[in-house]
Amino acid sequence: MARLLIVHHTASPTTQAMLEAVLEGARTDDVEGVEVLTRPALGATAPDLLAADAVVLGTPANIGYMSGALKHFFDTVYYPCLADTAGLPYGLYVHGNSDTAGAVRAVESVAKGMGWRRHRPALAVTGELTRADREACWELGAVTALAAVEREGYHQE
């Protein structure tokens, strides 16, 4: 069975709502054969990442950067996972009160350095979460779950 790992720092009601929408999409009945694992960024480990076929990262934009918790996750997994996760599909959602560009840029820079493959453009939301934003989060979860299934199938051939 494929594994989708969702690593998040849920520090606000908005990032919690985004996480919940991503989870709903990832667990949709339309995508079969995927196990969804959710880990807070401070608790996610290298073995969690090494067992994943795709990953969704979620973070608030704090002072123009990803959360310290997500940065800690990257610091923890970078060297133990660098060689073994090249090509890993990933998705990203970010919430900021006024700007998300620095956080998106920082996460994408680290992911590129790890050799991961961005599955779709980052979902960046500023201000209040709209219905369209929730739907975009749902879609991010669903398509990244599908990417996990496709990658898992690729590795079995």
Backbone as CSV, one residue per row, in Angstrom:
resi,resn,N_x,N_y,N_z,CA_x,CA_y,CA_z,C_x,C_y,C_z
1,MET,0.841,-1.178,0.000,0.000,0.000,0.000,0.891,1.248,0.000
2,ALA,0.492,2.231,-0.771,1.228,3.491,-0.842,1.048,4.277,0.449
3,ARG,2.015,5.152,0.714,1.936,5.998,1.917,2.102,7.457,1.547
4,LEU,1.162,8.251,2.026,1.239,9.702,1.925,1.526,10.229,3.320
5,LEU,2.612,10.962,3.459,2.984,11.569,4.726,2.604,13.043,4.686
6,ILE,1.855,13.485,5.678,1.516,14.896,5.804,2.231,15.433,7.033
7,VAL,3.165,16.341,6.805,3.950,16.963,7.867,3.481,18.399,7.982
8,HIS,3.049,18.781,9.164,2.427,20.098,9.308,2.798,20.776,10.614
9,HIS,2.722,22.084,10.574,2.767,22.883,11.796,1.453,23.662,11.808
10,THR,0.590,23.267,12.705,-0.758,23.809,12.763,-0.861,24.720,13.977
11,ALA,-0.515,25.982,13.738,-0.406,26.925,14.845,-1.605,27.862,14.967
12,SER,-2.541,27.768,14.049,-3.671,28.694,14.058,-4.930,27.967,13.596
13,PRO,-6.090,28.552,13.843,-7.328,27.949,13.328,-7.318,27.815,11.802
14,THR,-6.691,28.747,11.114,-6.656,28.679,9.653,-5.793,27.531,9.174
15,THR,-4.605,27.356,9.748,-3.770,26.234,9.316,-4.410,24.904,9.715
16,GLN,-5.160,24.874,10.815,-5.892,23.660,11.205,-6.970,23.344,10.166
17,ALA,-7.702,24.358,9.726,-8.743,24.158,8.710,-8.126,23.692,7.390
18,MET,-6.977,24.233,7.051,-6.296,23.803,5.825,-5.871,22.338,5.938
19,LEU,-5.304,21.968,7.077,-4.911,20.576,7.305,-6.113,19.654,7.177
20,GLU,-7.212,20.006,7.798,-8.409,19.162,7.748,-8.905,18.979,6.323
21,ALA,-8.870,20.033,5.524,-9.294,19.926,4.129,-8.331,19.048,3.328
22,VAL,-7.032,19.193,3.567,-6.042,18.346,2.889,-6.284,16.880,3.255
23,LEU,-6.530,16.615,4.530,-6.795,15.241,4.974,-8.047,14.670,4.330
24,GLU,-9.102,15.462,4.242,-10.330,14.990,3.591,-10.052,14.596,2.148
25,GLY,-9.296,15.427,1.446,-8.962,15.099,0.066,-8.088,13.865,-0.042
26,ALA,-7.102,13.760,0.838,-6.183,12.620,0.805,-6.905,11.310,1.099
27,ARG,-7.953,11.384,1.886,-8.685,10.181,2.291,-9.940,9.935,1.456
28,THR,-10.087,10.650,0.358,-11.266,10.471,-0.476,-11.364,9.037,-0.980
29,ASP,-12.581,8.570,-1.132,-12.802,7.221,-1.653,-12.400,7.106,-3.122
30,ASP,-12.192,8.234,-3.778,-11.814,8.225,-5.194,-10.371,7.757,-5.409
31,VAL,-9.558,7.779,-4.364,-8.172,7.313,-4.461,-8.035,6.107,-3.539
32,GLU,-7.745,4.972,-4.140,-7.630,3.732,-3.367,-6.171,3.321,-3.242
33,GLY,-5.885,2.583,-2.175,-4.561,2.009,-2.019,-3.531,2.930,-1.402
34,VAL,-3.987,3.912,-0.619,-3.041,4.820,0.018,-3.350,4.940,1.507
35,GLU,-2.314,4.848,2.295,-2.403,5.070,3.736,-1.929,6.494,3.986
36,VAL,-2.698,7.248,4.751,-2.355,8.640,5.039,-1.833,8.724,6.464
37,LEU,-0.589,9.191,6.602,0.031,9.375,7.904,0.197,10.864,8.146
38,THR,-0.236,11.320,9.299,-0.139,12.732,9.648,0.806,12.878,10.828
39,ARG,1.780,13.779,10.668,2.738,14.009,11.736,2.927,15.502,11.947
40,PRO,2.866,15.952,13.220,3.273,17.334,13.487,4.744,17.482,13.120
41,ALA,5.117,18.623,12.616,6.484,18.827,12.142,7.531,18.517,13.210
42,LEU,7.233,18.803,14.476,8.200,18.537,15.541,8.295,17.060,15.904
43,GLY,7.345,16.249,15.414,7.360,14.824,15.726,7.656,13.932,14.539
44,ALA,7.723,14.487,13.340,7.998,13.694,12.143,9.458,13.265,12.139
45,THR,9.705,12.045,11.690,11.044,11.469,11.761,11.551,11.045,10.384
46,ALA,12.834,10.758,10.330,13.429,10.226,9.102,12.758,8.915,8.683
47,PRO,12.498,7.967,9.597,11.791,6.752,9.166,10.402,7.043,8.580
48,ASP,9.699,8.046,9.120,8.404,8.435,8.540,8.590,8.837,7.084
49,LEU,9.585,9.651,6.829,9.817,10.155,5.481,10.316,9.050,4.551
50,LEU,11.194,8.215,5.033,11.732,7.138,4.199,10.658,6.139,3.786
51,ALA,9.607,6.010,4.579,8.513,5.089,4.260,7.459,5.717,3.351
52,ALA,7.589,7.003,3.049,6.563,7.712,2.281,6.799,7.608,0.781
53,ASP,5.691,7.581,0.048,5.723,7.610,-1.410,5.431,9.007,-1.936
54,ALA,4.950,9.879,-1.069,4.713,11.296,-1.385,4.537,12.016,-0.053
55,VAL,4.689,13.346,-0.077,4.566,14.121,1.149,3.846,15.434,0.866
56,VAL,3.024,15.834,1.824,2.430,17.171,1.826,3.001,17.893,3.037
57,LEU,3.471,19.107,2.807,4.026,19.945,3.864,3.075,21.105,4.105
58,GLY,2.827,21.413,5.368,1.956,22.533,5.707,2.599,23.411,6.754
59,THR,2.559,24.728,6.525,3.209,25.648,7.456,2.554,27.018,7.429
60,PRO,2.565,27.705,8.552,2.252,29.127,8.499,3.480,29.885,7.992
61,ALA,3.252,31.061,7.486,4.357,31.945,7.114,4.633,32.819,8.333
62,ASN,5.775,32.611,8.948,6.140,33.351,10.154,7.299,34.289,9.847
63,ILE,7.040,35.567,9.920,8.068,36.576,9.699,8.772,36.326,8.354
64,GLY,7.982,36.020,7.338,8.511,35.837,6.005,9.210,34.514,5.758
65,TYR,8.993,33.519,6.618,9.703,32.259,6.502,8.792,31.111,6.916
66,MET,9.193,29.881,6.602,8.455,28.722,7.090,8.531,28.700,8.615
67,SER,7.640,27.956,9.249,7.673,27.865,10.705,8.971,27.208,11.165
68,GLY,9.379,27.554,12.368,10.554,26.916,12.957,10.377,25.414,13.083
69,ALA,9.140,24.984,13.308,8.870,23.550,13.437,9.144,22.820,12.121
70,LEU,8.710,23.394,11.006,8.968,22.749,9.724,10.462,22.790,9.394
71,LYS,11.108,23.865,9.736,12.565,23.961,9.543,13.267,22.870,10.361
72,HIS,12.797,22.638,11.584,13.347,21.574,12.428,13.177,20.213,11.748
73,PHE,12.008,19.976,11.162,11.781,18.725,10.433,12.835,18.561,9.345
74,PHE,13.022,19.595,8.535,14.021,19.518,7.471,15.418,19.284,8.032
75,ASP,15.760,19.972,9.108,17.075,19.785,9.729,17.264,18.347,10.200
76,THR,16.195,17.731,10.674,16.248,16.371,11.203,16.381,15.324,10.104
77,VAL,15.698,15.541,8.986,15.645,14.501,7.952,16.621,14.710,6.804
78,TYR,17.206,15.884,6.698,17.989,16.207,5.497,19.054,15.149,5.181
79,TYR,20.010,14.975,6.043,21.091,14.036,5.733,20.661,12.573,5.772
80,PRO,19.855,12.147,6.750,19.454,10.731,6.749,18.609,10.329,5.532
81,CYS,17.936,11.298,4.899,17.009,10.971,3.819,17.441,11.474,2.451
82,LEU,18.502,12.245,2.401,18.899,12.922,1.172,19.028,11.965,-0.014
83,ALA,19.756,10.894,0.140,20.006,9.987,-0.984,18.782,9.141,-1.331
84,ASP,17.954,8.831,-0.347,16.875,7.867,-0.561,15.522,8.472,-0.913
85,THR,15.402,9.785,-0.916,14.100,10.382,-1.222,14.118,11.215,-2.495
86,ALA,15.183,11.135,-3.270,15.239,11.880,-4.531,14.054,11.473,-5.402
87,GLY,13.414,12.465,-5.997,12.259,12.221,-6.854,10.935,12.139,-6.116
88,LEU,10.962,12.259,-4.798,9.733,12.170,-4.007,8.771,13.283,-4.401
89,PRO,7.527,12.950,-4.782,6.567,14.009,-5.083,6.126,14.703,-3.792
90,TYR,6.005,16.022,-3.857,5.554,16.743,-2.680,4.590,17.855,-3.071
91,GLY,3.777,18.209,-2.082,2.878,19.355,-2.201,3.087,20.232,-0.981
92,LEU,2.661,21.478,-1.093,2.886,22.451,-0.025,1.680,23.362,0.112
93,TYR,1.261,23.583,1.362,0.285,24.633,1.636,0.840,25.556,2.717
94,VAL,0.595,26.848,2.523,1.133,27.878,3.413,0.041,28.887,3.690
95,HIS,-0.054,29.330,4.934,-0.970,30.418,5.276,-0.182,31.558,5.917
96,GLY,-0.507,32.758,5.499,0.078,33.946,6.103,-0.973,35.024,6.254
97,ASN,-0.766,35.892,7.197,-1.711,36.996,7.379,-1.545,38.059,6.300
98,SER,-0.311,38.228,5.806,-0.112,39.258,4.795,0.764,38.814,3.627
99,ASP,1.648,37.828,3.829,2.568,37.443,2.764,3.037,36.015,2.993
100,THR,3.163,35.264,1.923,3.630,33.880,2.023,4.849,33.599,1.150
101,ALA,5.280,34.573,0.373,6.320,34.341,-0.636,7.622,33.801,-0.034
102,GLY,8.070,34.362,1.073,9.321,33.909,1.677,9.228,32.482,2.186
103,ALA,8.096,32.127,2.770,7.913,30.765,3.277,7.881,29.763,2.124
104,VAL,7.157,30.094,1.073,7.097,29.208,-0.089,8.488,29.033,-0.681
105,ARG,9.185,30.121,-0.873,10.526,30.080,-1.453,11.464,29.217,-0.592
106,ALA,11.398,29.376,0.719,12.278,28.623,1.616,12.003,27.123,1.540
107,VAL,10.732,26.732,1.610,10.391,25.309,1.550,10.790,24.731,0.197
108,GLU,10.469,25.442,-0.869,10.795,24.926,-2.197,12.305,24.812,-2.402
109,SER,13.061,25.692,-1.798,14.519,25.628,-1.898,15.059,24.373,-1.219
110,VAL,14.566,24.078,-0.035,15.027,22.882,0.671,14.581,21.629,-0.074
111,ALA,13.328,21.599,-0.503,12.816,20.433,-1.223,13.618,20.190,-2.505
112,LYS,13.950,21.246,-3.211,14.770,21.115,-4.421,16.145,20.565,-4.063
113,GLY,16.716,21.055,-2.965,18.009,20.562,-2.516,17.982,19.086,-2.162
114,MET,16.823,18.603,-1.749,16.679,17.182,-1.435,16.358,16.353,-2.675
115,GLY,16.146,17.035,-3.787,15.849,16.318,-5.021,14.404,15.913,-5.167
116,TRP,13.529,16.504,-4.362,12.109,16.180,-4.454,11.506,16.811,-5.700
117,ARG,10.378,16.280,-6.120,9.675,16.762,-7.300,8.365,17.437,-6.876
118,ARG,8.280,18.724,-7.123,7.050,19.456,-6.791,5.930,18.914,-7.668
119,HIS,4.907,18.387,-7.013,3.804,17.755,-7.727,2.857,18.771,-8.349
120,ARG,2.720,19.910,-7.699,1.909,21.013,-8.212,2.345,22.281,-7.519
121,PRO,1.992,23.434,-8.052,2.410,24.690,-7.410,1.913,24.772,-5.964
122,ALA,2.672,25.495,-5.152,2.314,25.670,-3.743,0.951,26.342,-3.625
123,LEU,0.209,25.940,-2.621,-1.069,26.566,-2.302,-0.793,27.590,-1.205
124,ALA,-0.799,28.853,-1.570,-0.485,29.939,-0.645,-1.739,30.765,-0.409
125,VAL,-2.132,30.891,0.850,-3.342,31.618,1.232,-2.960,32.740,2.177
126,THR,-3.439,33.941,1.893,-3.258,35.052,2.823,-4.623,35.474,3.337
127,GLY,-4.643,35.849,4.606,-5.889,36.313,5.209,-6.843,35.175,5.504
128,GLU,-8.135,35.497,5.414,-9.190,34.526,5.726,-9.232,33.398,4.698
129,LEU,-9.548,32.204,5.166,-9.677,31.037,4.301,-11.050,31.070,3.638
130,THR,-11.079,31.000,2.315,-12.334,31.023,1.571,-12.764,29.601,1.220
131,ARG,-13.954,29.491,0.709,-14.438,28.184,0.250,-13.534,27.654,-0.873
132,ALA,-13.135,28.535,-1.767,-12.239,28.130,-2.862,-10.900,27.641,-2.314
133,ASP,-10.404,28.278,-1.264,-9.147,27.842,-0.634,-9.310,26.447,-0.034
134,ARG,-10.439,26.211,0.627,-10.695,24.884,1.214,-10.750,23.819,0.113
135,GLU,-11.398,24.157,-0.984,-11.481,23.216,-2.104,-10.097,22.953,-2.685
136,ALA,-9.274,23.980,-2.767,-7.909,23.811,-3.272,-7.098,22.923,-2.328
137,CYS,-7.308,23.055,-1.028,-6.631,22.188,-0.056,-7.081,20.739,-0.234
138,TRP,-8.384,20.543,-0.402,-8.925,19.204,-0.620,-8.270,18.589,-1.859
139,GLU,-8.212,19.360,-2.926,-7.615,18.885,-4.168,-6.130,18.558,-3.984
140,LEU,-5.416,19.401,-3.243,-4.002,19.136,-2.972,-3.839,17.777,-2.290
141,GLY,-4.670,17.507,-1.293,-4.601,16.214,-0.612,-4.895,15.054,-1.544
142,ALA,-5.936,15.198,-2.367,-6.340,14.112,-3.261,-5.286,13.832,-4.332
143,VAL,-4.791,14.874,-4.978,-3.832,14.630,-6.070,-2.477,14.165,-5.540
144,THR,-2.112,14.569,-4.338,-0.846,14.097,-3.786,-0.986,12.653,-3.306
145,ALA,-2.166,12.270,-2.826,-2.416,10.862,-2.501,-2.310,10.017,-3.767
146,LEU,-2.859,10.515,-4.854,-2.762,9.808,-6.132,-1.302,9.697,-6.576
147,ALA,-0.528,10.745,-6.372,0.899,10.700,-6.712,1.617,9.628,-5.892
148,ALA,1.220,9.460,-4.634,1.815,8.413,-3.793,1.510,7.035,-4.363
149,VAL,0.276,6.827,-4.790,-0.113,5.533,-5.372,0.680,5.288,-6.651
150,GLU,0.797,6.301,-7.480,1.537,6.148,-8.737,3.014,5.845,-8.473
151,ARG,3.600,6.526,-7.504,5.019,6.291,-7.194,5.223,4.909,-6.591
152,GLU,4.330,4.511,-5.709,4.432,3.189,-5.082,4.349,2.118,-6.163
153,GLY,3.455,2.280,-7.117,3.342,1.326,-8.220,4.597,1.294,-9.065
154,TYR,5.196,2.441,-9.265,6.441,2.550,-10.038,7.558,1.766,-9.356
155,HIS,7.619,1.847,-8.028,8.681,1.148,-7.295,8.487,-0.356,-7.258
156,GLN,7.252,-0.816,-7.465,7.004,-2.259,-7.424,7.352,-2.937,-8.746
157,GLU,7.402,-2.181,-9.837,7.669,-2.785,-11.151,9.091,-3.273,-11.275
